[in-house]
Each structure stands twice: as C-alpha cells, then as structure tokens.
Amino acid sequence: MIRLPSMSHLRFLGLMMIGAYLLINLILGLLSPLTAGWPVWATTLCAVPPMVVGMVHVVLPLARQRVAARAR
C-alpha cells in the first residue's frame, strides 16, 4: 500500500529543494568568472565539493530545524 507523505515531509522536501537551488546557483555564480571557457565537466568538478559541504552542513540542518520548530 502506498502511503502519502505528511505535510512535514512535504515542507522538508520543499525547503531542501529551495536550499539546494540557491546554494548551487550561488556556487556556480562565484565560479563562473574563474571557470569561463572551461568544459562543463571541469566546472562541475569544482562545484561539487562545496555543494556537498554546503548541503550537509548548512541546508540540511536549517531545513531540519525549520520543520522541527514548525512541528512544536
């Protein structure tokens, strides 16, 4: 049986999507002057490490905090 997600799960998903979008665009915007003319794979290679660190240490904790504070 398929179980529908609760509102807190949907809120968490939405916050993660918004946070990831903003973080990725910020990183790519900062890297674009330095990587102008580089192939896509090289730009991505430079963008992935800060993106992962930012997701794990910034976006995920903030999203969890927001959902937990809203559940109280």
Chimera marker file (.cmm) of the C-alpha trace (Angstrom):
<marker_set name="trace">
<marker id="1" x="0.000" y="0.000" z="0.000" r="1" g="1" b="0" radius="0.5"/>
<marker id="2" x="1.300" y="3.449" z="-0.938" r="1" g="1" b="0" radius="0.5"/>
<marker id="3" x="1.462" y="5.906" z="1.932" r="1" g="1" b="0" radius="0.5"/>
<marker id="4" x="1.071" y="9.600" z="1.191" r="1" g="1" b="0" radius="0.5"/>
<marker id="5" x="3.704" y="11.933" z="2.622" r="1" g="1" b="0" radius="0.5"/>
<marker id="6" x="2.730" y="14.086" z="5.563" r="1" g="1" b="0" radius="0.5"/>
<marker id="7" x="2.821" y="17.877" z="5.443" r="1" g="1" b="0" radius="0.5"/>
<marker id="8" x="6.073" y="17.949" z="7.431" r="1" g="1" b="0" radius="0.5"/>
<marker id="9" x="7.733" y="15.714" z="4.841" r="1" g="1" b="0" radius="0.5"/>
<marker id="10" x="6.484" y="17.911" z="2.025" r="1" g="1" b="0" radius="0.5"/>
<marker id="11" x="7.662" y="21.035" z="3.858" r="1" g="1" b="0" radius="0.5"/>
<marker id="12" x="11.087" y="19.448" z="4.417" r="1" g="1" b="0" radius="0.5"/>
<marker id="13" x="11.281" y="18.473" z="0.740" r="1" g="1" b="0" radius="0.5"/>
<marker id="14" x="10.361" y="21.990" z="-0.340" r="1" g="1" b="0" radius="0.5"/>
<marker id="15" x="12.940" y="23.586" z="1.949" r="1" g="1" b="0" radius="0.5"/>
<marker id="16" x="15.634" y="21.199" z="0.712" r="1" g="1" b="0" radius="0.5"/>
<marker id="17" x="14.797" y="21.945" z="-2.917" r="1" g="1" b="0" radius="0.5"/>
<marker id="18" x="14.879" y="25.710" z="-2.375" r="1" g="1" b="0" radius="0.5"/>
<marker id="19" x="18.105" y="25.492" z="-0.349" r="1" g="1" b="0" radius="0.5"/>
<marker id="20" x="19.809" y="23.282" z="-2.930" r="1" g="1" b="0" radius="0.5"/>
<marker id="21" x="18.725" y="25.568" z="-5.784" r="1" g="1" b="0" radius="0.5"/>
<marker id="22" x="20.035" y="28.682" z="-4.041" r="1" g="1" b="0" radius="0.5"/>
<marker id="23" x="23.285" y="27.016" z="-2.981" r="1" g="1" b="0" radius="0.5"/>
<marker id="24" x="24.048" y="25.599" z="-6.432" r="1" g="1" b="0" radius="0.5"/>
<marker id="25" x="23.334" y="28.922" z="-8.143" r="1" g="1" b="0" radius="0.5"/>
<marker id="26" x="25.482" y="30.785" z="-5.617" r="1" g="1" b="0" radius="0.5"/>
<marker id="27" x="28.414" y="28.404" z="-6.137" r="1" g="1" b="0" radius="0.5"/>
<marker id="28" x="28.103" y="28.465" z="-9.930" r="1" g="1" b="0" radius="0.5"/>
<marker id="29" x="27.839" y="32.262" z="-9.877" r="1" g="1" b="0" radius="0.5"/>
<marker id="30" x="31.012" y="32.538" z="-7.823" r="1" g="1" b="0" radius="0.5"/>
<marker id="31" x="32.854" y="30.039" z="-10.022" r="1" g="1" b="0" radius="0.5"/>
<marker id="32" x="31.739" y="31.390" z="-13.395" r="1" g="1" b="0" radius="0.5"/>
<marker id="33" x="34.381" y="34.151" z="-13.657" r="1" g="1" b="0" radius="0.5"/>
<marker id="34" x="37.103" y="31.683" z="-12.699" r="1" g="1" b="0" radius="0.5"/>
<marker id="35" x="35.941" y="28.862" z="-14.971" r="1" g="1" b="0" radius="0.5"/>
<marker id="36" x="34.899" y="30.816" z="-18.071" r="1" g="1" b="0" radius="0.5"/>
<marker id="37" x="35.700" y="28.755" z="-21.135" r="1" g="1" b="0" radius="0.5"/>
<marker id="38" x="36.208" y="25.532" z="-19.187" r="1" g="1" b="0" radius="0.5"/>
<marker id="39" x="34.342" y="22.380" z="-20.225" r="1" g="1" b="0" radius="0.5"/>
<marker id="40" x="31.190" y="21.596" z="-18.250" r="1" g="1" b="0" radius="0.5"/>
<marker id="41" x="32.756" y="18.577" z="-16.552" r="1" g="1" b="0" radius="0.5"/>
<marker id="42" x="35.612" y="20.716" z="-15.172" r="1" g="1" b="0" radius="0.5"/>
<marker id="43" x="33.256" y="23.387" z="-13.825" r="1" g="1" b="0" radius="0.5"/>
<marker id="44" x="31.119" y="20.682" z="-12.241" r="1" g="1" b="0" radius="0.5"/>
<marker id="45" x="34.231" y="19.100" z="-10.730" r="1" g="1" b="0" radius="0.5"/>
<marker id="46" x="34.972" y="22.404" z="-8.970" r="1" g="1" b="0" radius="0.5"/>
<marker id="47" x="31.352" y="22.980" z="-7.903" r="1" g="1" b="0" radius="0.5"/>
<marker id="48" x="30.536" y="19.588" z="-6.365" r="1" g="1" b="0" radius="0.5"/>
<marker id="49" x="32.779" y="19.642" z="-3.243" r="1" g="1" b="0" radius="0.5"/>
<marker id="50" x="31.483" y="22.983" z="-1.884" r="1" g="1" b="0" radius="0.5"/>
<marker id="51" x="27.941" y="21.988" z="-2.850" r="1" g="1" b="0" radius="0.5"/>
<marker id="52" x="28.124" y="18.753" z="-0.838" r="1" g="1" b="0" radius="0.5"/>
<marker id="53" x="29.649" y="20.509" z="2.169" r="1" g="1" b="0" radius="0.5"/>
<marker id="54" x="27.017" y="23.238" z="1.979" r="1" g="1" b="0" radius="0.5"/>
<marker id="55" x="24.166" y="20.748" z="1.706" r="1" g="1" b="0" radius="0.5"/>
<marker id="56" x="25.401" y="18.617" z="4.613" r="1" g="1" b="0" radius="0.5"/>
<marker id="57" x="26.417" y="21.407" z="6.972" r="1" g="1" b="0" radius="0.5"/>
<marker id="58" x="24.071" y="24.286" z="6.058" r="1" g="1" b="0" radius="0.5"/>
<marker id="59" x="20.967" y="23.390" z="4.057" r="1" g="1" b="0" radius="0.5"/>
<marker id="60" x="20.083" y="20.080" z="5.722" r="1" g="1" b="0" radius="0.5"/>
<marker id="61" x="20.430" y="21.326" z="9.336" r="1" g="1" b="0" radius="0.5"/>
<marker id="62" x="18.473" y="24.511" z="8.555" r="1" g="1" b="0" radius="0.5"/>
<marker id="63" x="15.680" y="22.539" z="6.885" r="1" g="1" b="0" radius="0.5"/>
<marker id="64" x="15.508" y="20.101" z="9.800" r="1" g="1" b="0" radius="0.5"/>
<marker id="65" x="15.430" y="22.989" z="12.266" r="1" g="1" b="0" radius="0.5"/>
<marker id="66" x="12.612" y="24.736" z="10.412" r="1" g="1" b="0" radius="0.5"/>
<marker id="67" x="10.468" y="21.591" z="10.175" r="1" g="1" b="0" radius="0.5"/>
<marker id="68" x="11.093" y="20.695" z="13.838" r="1" g="1" b="0" radius="0.5"/>
<marker id="69" x="10.258" y="24.216" z="15.008" r="1" g="1" b="0" radius="0.5"/>
<marker id="70" x="7.065" y="24.187" z="12.987" r="1" g="1" b="0" radius="0.5"/>
<marker id="71" x="6.023" y="20.790" z="14.414" r="1" g="1" b="0" radius="0.5"/>
<marker id="72" x="6.088" y="22.076" z="18.010" r="1" g="1" b="0" radius="0.5"/>
<link id1="1" id2="2" r="1" g="1" b="0" radius="0.2"/>
<link id1="2" id2="3" r="1" g="1" b="0" radius="0.2"/>
<link id1="3" id2="4" r="1" g="1" b="0" radius="0.2"/>
<link id1="4" id2="5" r="1" g="1" b="0" radius="0.2"/>
<link id1="5" id2="6" r="1" g="1" b="0" radius="0.2"/>
<link id1="6" id2="7" r="1" g="1" b="0" radius="0.2"/>
<link id1="7" id2="8" r="1" g="1" b="0" radius="0.2"/>
<link id1="8" id2="9" r="1" g="1" b="0" radius="0.2"/>
<link id1="9" id2="10" r="1" g="1" b="0" radius="0.2"/>
<link id1="10" id2="11" r="1" g="1" b="0" radius="0.2"/>
<link id1="11" id2="12" r="1" g="1" b="0" radius="0.2"/>
<link id1="12" id2="13" r="1" g="1" b="0" radius="0.2"/>
<link id1="13" id2="14" r="1" g="1" b="0" radius="0.2"/>
<link id1="14" id2="15" r="1" g="1" b="0" radius="0.2"/>
<link id1="15" id2="16" r="1" g="1" b="0" radius="0.2"/>
<link id1="16" id2="17" r="1" g="1" b="0" radius="0.2"/>
<link id1="17" id2="18" r="1" g="1" b="0" radius="0.2"/>
<link id1="18" id2="19" r="1" g="1" b="0" radius="0.2"/>
<link id1="19" id2="20" r="1" g="1" b="0" radius="0.2"/>
<link id1="20" id2="21" r="1" g="1" b="0" radius="0.2"/>
<link id1="21" id2="22" r="1" g="1" b="0" radius="0.2"/>
<link id1="22" id2="23" r="1" g="1" b="0" radius="0.2"/>
<link id1="23" id2="24" r="1" g="1" b="0" radius="0.2"/>
<link id1="24" id2="25" r="1" g="1" b="0" radius="0.2"/>
<link id1="25" id2="26" r="1" g="1" b="0" radius="0.2"/>
<link id1="26" id2="27" r="1" g="1" b="0" radius="0.2"/>
<link id1="27" id2="28" r="1" g="1" b="0" radius="0.2"/>
<link id1="28" id2="29" r="1" g="1" b="0" radius="0.2"/>
<link id1="29" id2="30" r="1" g="1" b="0" radius="0.2"/>
<link id1="30" id2="31" r="1" g="1" b="0" radius="0.2"/>
<link id1="31" id2="32" r="1" g="1" b="0" radius="0.2"/>
<link id1="32" id2="33" r="1" g="1" b="0" radius="0.2"/>
<link id1="33" id2="34" r="1" g="1" b="0" radius="0.2"/>
<link id1="34" id2="35" r="1" g="1" b="0" radius="0.2"/>
<link id1="35" id2="36" r="1" g="1" b="0" radius="0.2"/>
<link id1="36" id2="37" r="1" g="1" b="0" radius="0.2"/>
<link id1="37" id2="38" r="1" g="1" b="0" radius="0.2"/>
<link id1="38" id2="39" r="1" g="1" b="0" radius="0.2"/>
<link id1="39" id2="40" r="1" g="1" b="0" radius="0.2"/>
<link id1="40" id2="41" r="1" g="1" b="0" radius="0.2"/>
<link id1="41" id2="42" r="1" g="1" b="0" radius="0.2"/>
<link id1="42" id2="43" r="1" g="1" b="0" radius="0.2"/>
<link id1="43" id2="44" r="1" g="1" b="0" radius="0.2"/>
<link id1="44" id2="45" r="1" g="1" b="0" radius="0.2"/>
<link id1="45" id2="46" r="1" g="1" b="0" radius="0.2"/>
<link id1="46" id2="47" r="1" g="1" b="0" radius="0.2"/>
<link id1="47" id2="48" r="1" g="1" b="0" radius="0.2"/>
<link id1="48" id2="49" r="1" g="1" b="0" radius="0.2"/>
<link id1="49" id2="50" r="1" g="1" b="0" radius="0.2"/>
<link id1="50" id2="51" r="1" g="1" b="0" radius="0.2"/>
<link id1="51" id2="52" r="1" g="1" b="0" radius="0.2"/>
<link id1="52" id2="53" r="1" g="1" b="0" radius="0.2"/>
<link id1="53" id2="54" r="1" g="1" b="0" radius="0.2"/>
<link id1="54" id2="55" r="1" g="1" b="0" radius="0.2"/>
<link id1="55" id2="56" r="1" g="1" b="0" radius="0.2"/>
<link id1="56" id2="57" r="1" g="1" b="0" radius="0.2"/>
<link id1="57" id2="58" r="1" g="1" b="0" radius="0.2"/>
<link id1="58" id2="59" r="1" g="1" b="0" radius="0.2"/>
<link id1="59" id2="60" r="1" g="1" b="0" radius="0.2"/>
<link id1="60" id2="61" r="1" g="1" b="0" radius="0.2"/>
<link id1="61" id2="62" r="1" g="1" b="0" radius="0.2"/>
<link id1="62" id2="63" r="1" g="1" b="0" radius="0.2"/>
<link id1="63" id2="64" r="1" g="1" b="0" radius="0.2"/>
<link id1="64" id2="65" r="1" g="1" b="0" radius="0.2"/>
<link id1="65" id2="66" r="1" g="1" b="0" radius="0.2"/>
<link id1="66" id2="67" r="1" g="1" b="0" radius="0.2"/>
<link id1="67" id2="68" r="1" g="1" b="0" radius="0.2"/>
<link id1="68" id2="69" r="1" g="1" b="0" radius="0.2"/>
<link id1="69" id2="70" r="1" g="1" b="0" radius="0.2"/>
<link id1="70" id2="71" r="1" g="1" b="0" radius="0.2"/>
<link id1="71" id2="72" r="1" g="1" b="0" radius="0.2"/>
</marker_set>
